[in-house]
């Protein structure tokens, strides 16, 4: 491995757009959660796919690791340079290349963020719905197969990425998929790269599905006496086939954190947050039906929001949930972990997780996208307290085993990175080895985000 030689060879290609300044290295060495500062050896800022290809060719020739970077909001160490190397920051490849309003799709560069895309689309009557909360880059969202609060209606990135341009480890530029809405042509390479976490190649262009902005939208928040009642209300709502745009759950500890962080006055109880999209008539009918279901399960204190400002404030509170929970214990960091189970097992998974946390030495508020069986525990720890760190890791391990025992997955949306590697064999068995075989085939020198997702070679 010769990282220094690779960096020297990239200077004629990128000039000042490859940097080793401490501030740049530190920015790209930080994580949202408990991982220590892990800076790369250099940061590259490409402007074109051709430059990305040259970066890959040079790094491959010198066995230099490459870590693709969007906005750095991932939670399992995906974008940290644990083996050194060059971080490729796509923030300057952030253009909307083509809006195809009649076909309801858009072609974008990977550094564009979700919020920037929707701002560009405002005049078209269309929007891109996948909303993980953070204003993440679209390339990063594809790389981690992101989902979020709207998944229950609009699907994950897997459902909304139609085509990709990808630079492989050896510098080859390939295109996968097309703007057609379906195909029977060959292997699904688009699906392969969506969720590959930068371990197979670097995404340099994306074609995404768009949706019409709804005529009407209504959001609400309501309280329940206990978590089981709230989860049962979610289950019945889904089984009734109500077309929810979002349905979120927060426990009593999270509600208390919202009160302190956002100046709310929520009861110290579990809450559901829900939103419906459609016509004025359909939304009104859905609201009525949901209200009846919630009341049957003891729901109370309904607070409805129909104008955009109030709905934005409601979801901003939910999207800032992680920071509200962190603020509830000043000086703490967190192990933020997620799991996903079949809807029929959701109440059991939440109840057992809550009891497990209550019996431990660490606090762990729970919140999540319960409409698709996915929830998160934010395990708050003193970073200088080894006992708390170990207790949180043990809790997380039991959560992962619980998910597998209930027929689910160890991560519904955080992805694997380095944080969930230890559970991949248990979930996938020999299929995990097949993933490693695919990695070796496309990246035999193991330069693309090494040490993440799969465990191979060096």
N, C-alpha and C positions, 0 to 999 in steps of 0.2 A: 504494500500500500504506500502510495506517495501523494499524500494530500497536498503537501507544499508544491510539488511539481505541477499538479493539476491546477492549483490556484494561479501559479505563474503563467501557465499556458492559457488561462482564461482572460488574463489582463488585456492582450491584444484584441480579443473578441468583444469584451464588455467595457473596457476602459475604467472609468470611475464608478461604473455600475456593478463592480465587484468590490466589496469593502470588508475591511477587518477592524473597523472602528469599534471600540469597546461598547459604545452605546447601541450600535446595530447588533452586535453579537449578543449583548445582554437581553435586548428586546426579543430576539429570536431564541433565547434560551429559557424563557419563562413559560410557566404553565398556569392554567386557571386553578389548579388544585395543589396537591401536596408534594409534587415532584420538585426536587431541588433545582437551582439554576444550572442549566446544562447548555452552554452556548456552543454554536458550531465554530468551525475554524474560519469561515468566511460566509458572507451573504451575497448572493447574486440577484440582480434585478433585471430580468430579460424584458424585452419589448415585443418580440416576435417569436413565432413558432420556430423559425430558422435558428434563432439564438438559443432557444431551449434545446434544439437538436444538437447544436455545437457543444453546449454544456454537457449533454449526455455523452457524446462521443469522447470528449476529452476526459471526463471523469471515469468512463468505462475503461479507457486505455490505461489509466493510472490507478485503478481500483480505489477510487475516491467515493465515499458515500454521498448520496444526494437525498435531501429531505425537502419535499415540496411544502410550501407554506402559503396559506390563504390569509387568515386573520389570527390564527393561533388560539381559537376558542375551544379546541377539542379537549376532552377530559380524561383521556387514558394515555397521555404521553405520546400521542401520534406524531407530533411535529417537533419533538425534541431530538437533538443530535447526540444520542447516547454513545455512538461510536465515532463522534467527530464528523468532519466532512463539510460539505457546502449546503447551506440552506438556499433554496431557490424561491424567492419571494415574488409572487405573481401579482402584487398590488398595482403594478404599472401596466398590466395586461387586463384592463378593466372596462372594455368597451362593449356596448350593444352593437352587434355587427349587422343584424337584419331582423326586423319585425315583420312577420307574415300574418297580418291581422285576419285575413280571410281563412287561413288555415289554422289559426290560433296556436302558433308556435313562434319561438324567438331563438336566434343564434347569438351567443354571447361568449366573451372571453372569461377565463376562470377567476380572475381577480375581482370581477364585479360582485358586489354584495347583493343579498336578497332585497334590502331596502332600496338600494340604488336602482335595481331593475324595476321595482314596482313604481318608483318615482318616474322613471322613463316611460312607463306604460300608462300613466294616469289618463292621458288624453285618448287612448285607444278603447277604453271600456273593458280592457282585459287586465288580468293580474296573474302573478305566479304565487301559488298558495302555500308551498312548503315553508313552515315557520318554526325553526328549532328554538326560537327565543332570542338567541344572540344574533347580531347582525353579521352572520358568517358570510364568507365568500362562497359563491356558487360552486366553484371548483372543489373547495374543501367539503361542501355539503355533498357533492357527488362522491368524492373519495371516501367519505365515511358513511354513505348511504343514509343521510340524515332524514329525520322525520320531525315530529313536534306536535304542537297543539292542534293542527288542522288535519292530521293524518287520518282520523276516523272518517273523514269525508273524501279528502283529495288524494290520499295515499302518500307514500314516502318518495324519496328521490328515485328509487328503483322504478316507480310507476310513472315518473315524470321526465326522465331523461330519455330522449329519443335517439340521439346520435352524439358521437364524440370524435374529436381529433385528439390523438394521443402520441406522445413521443416515448418510444421504448428506450430501454437501457442502452442499446447500441446506437441510438440516435435516429433509428428509422421513425418515420412519421406515418401513422396509419389512421384511417377513418373507419369508424364502426357505425352501423345503423344508417338510418336515412330519415327524411322528413315524412315518409309514409307512416300511417298509423298502425300498420301491421306488416309482418314479413314472415316467409317460410324459408328464407335464404341463409343457410349456413348456421354456424355456431353463434350464440348470442354473446358476441364479444363486448357489446355495450354493457350488458348485465355483469360480465366478468370484471370490467374495470370499475363499475359503480360499486363502491364498498371495498375496493382493494387497498384503500388507505395508503396510496402512493407506493406500494411495494412492487407493482408491475409496470408502471409507467407514469408519466406526468400529463395530465389533461391540459390541453391548450385551447380547446374550443368545445362548446356544448350546444346542442339543440334541445330546447325544453318545451314542454307542453304549457299552454296558457289556458285560462278559464275566464268566462265572462264575469264581470263584477256583478254581484247579486243586486237585484232591485231593492230588496229590503234585508235587514239583518237585525237581530235582537239578541242581546246577551243578558245573562242573569247570574246571580250568585245566591246560594241559599245554604242554610246550616242544617245539620243532622245531629241527633243525639249521640250517635256512635258511628264508627267507621263501617261496620257491617251494614247498617241501614243505608248509608250513602252508596256503598258499592252495590248493594242489591238494587237500588234505584237506577244505577248505571246499567246493570245487567238487564233489567226489565225494559229500560228505554231502548237498548240495542235490540232486544228480542222483539219489541213492538215495531221495529223498522223505522223509527223516527230518523229523518235525515239530518243528523247533527253535523254542524261544521266543526265544533269543538266540544269536548266535555272533559273537564279536568277535575282532579281531586286534590285537596290539601288537608292535612290533619290539623288537630287543634294547635300543636306547637308552631306549625307554619302560619296559621291564622294569627297567632300572637306576634310572630315575627313581622308579618305584614302590618299589623297595627303600629308597631314601634317604628318601622322603616318608612311606611307610606302614609302615616297619619290616619289609618282606617279605624273603624270601631266594630270589628268583627267579634262575634261571640267566641269564647274559648271552646270551640267545637269543630269537628270536621265539616268541611264545606265542599260543595260542588260548584264549578263554574262552567257555564254552558253557553253555546251560541248557535243560532239557526240562521241559515241563508235561504233565500228564495224570493217568491213574489210576496206582496203584502198579504194576500189571502193565505198562502201556504205557511208563511212564518207565523201568522196569528194562530192558525190551527195547531201548528207544532208546539208553540208556546203553551197553549191551553192543555194539550196532551201531556207535555212534560210536567207542567204544574200539578196536574192530577196525580201523575206517577210519584212525583217527589212528595206530595202531601200524604199519599198512601203509606210512604215509608218514614213519615215524621218530619219531612222537610219543612222549614219555617224561615221567616225573616227574608223573604224574597226581595231582591233588589234588581230591578230590570233596567237595562240601558239600551236605548234604541238610537240615540244620535251618535255620530261618529266619535265625538270628543269623549263621551262617557264610556263608550266601548273601548276606545284606545286606552283610556286610563285604567280600565278594569284589566285588560290583558297586559299592559305594562307592569302592573303589580305582579301578575303571575310570572311574567318573563324575568322580572327582577327577583324572583323568589330565592335563587341561590345566594344573591348578595344580601337579601334581607335576613336569611338564615345565618350567614356568616357574621353579620352585624350583631346578631343576638348573643354572640360570645366574642367580645372584642379580643383580638390577638390570636384567634383560632384559625386553623386551616381546616381543610375537609378532605375526606375520602368520599367522593361523590360517585355512587354506584347505581346501576339500574338493572332490572330484569324484566322479562316479559313472559306471561303465561296465558293459556287459554282463558277466555272470559269466564267460563264456568269455575275456574280455579282461582280467580282474582281475589275474592273475599278471603279465602283461606290463606293465600300468600301474604296479603296485607296484614291480616290478624296475627299470623305467626311471626312475621317480621317485626311488627310493632311490639309483641310480647318479648321477643328476643332482645330488641334494643332496650326495652324498659328494664330488663334484668342485667344489663351491662353497665360499665362505668362511663360510657360516653352517651351524649345526646345525639339523636338522629331523626330530625323531622322528616316526614314522608310527604311526597307530592308526586303527581304524575299524570300521564295521558291515559287515564283508565278506560277510555273508550276503546282502546286497542290492547288492553291488558298490560300496559307498560307503566311501571312506577319507579321512582327514585328515592333513595335514602341519602340524606346529606349528613354524614357521620362527622361530627365536629370534634376536633382534637387539638390539644396543645402540641405544636410541632416539636417541642423540647421534652415531651413526656413519652418515653418509650412504651410504658404500660398502656397508655391510651392509644398509641399508634397500633400496637399489637391487638388490642381489643377491637379496634375498628376493622383491621384486616381480618380478624376471626369472624366478626359479624358479616363482613362482605362475603367471605368464603361460604358461610352457612346460607346466606341469601342465594348464592349461585347454585349450591346443591339443592336448595329448596325449589328453585326454578326448574332444574332438570328433573327432579322427582315428580313435579307436577306437569311434565310434558312441555316445558317452555324452553327458553333460551337465556343464556347468561348476560345477554345485552340486547335490548330492544332498539337502542339508538346511539348509545355512547360509542359503540365500536369496540375493537379489541386493543389496538395499539400495543403497548407493553403491559398495561394494567390487567387485561383479561386473558393473557396468554396461558396462565396456569390451568384454565378451565376448558381450553379448546379440545384437548384430547378426550375429556369426559363427555363433551357435547357431541363431537363429530366422529370420534373413533378413527378408523382408517381414512375417512374422508379428509381429515386434517393433513394426513401424509400426502394425499392427492393434491391438496392445495399447495403443499411444499413442492411437489413435482412440477406444477404449473409455474410456480415462482422460479424454479431452477431453469426451466425451459426458456422463459422470457428474460431472465436476469441471471445468467449463469455465474456472474462475478459478484452477485449479491450486493449491488451498490444502491438499489432503490429502497430507501427507508429501511435499512437492515435492522434486524432484531425486533421487528413489529409483525404482528398478525400470525406469522408462521415461524417455525424454529428450524433453521437449516444452517449447515456449514459454519462459516466464520461469523 
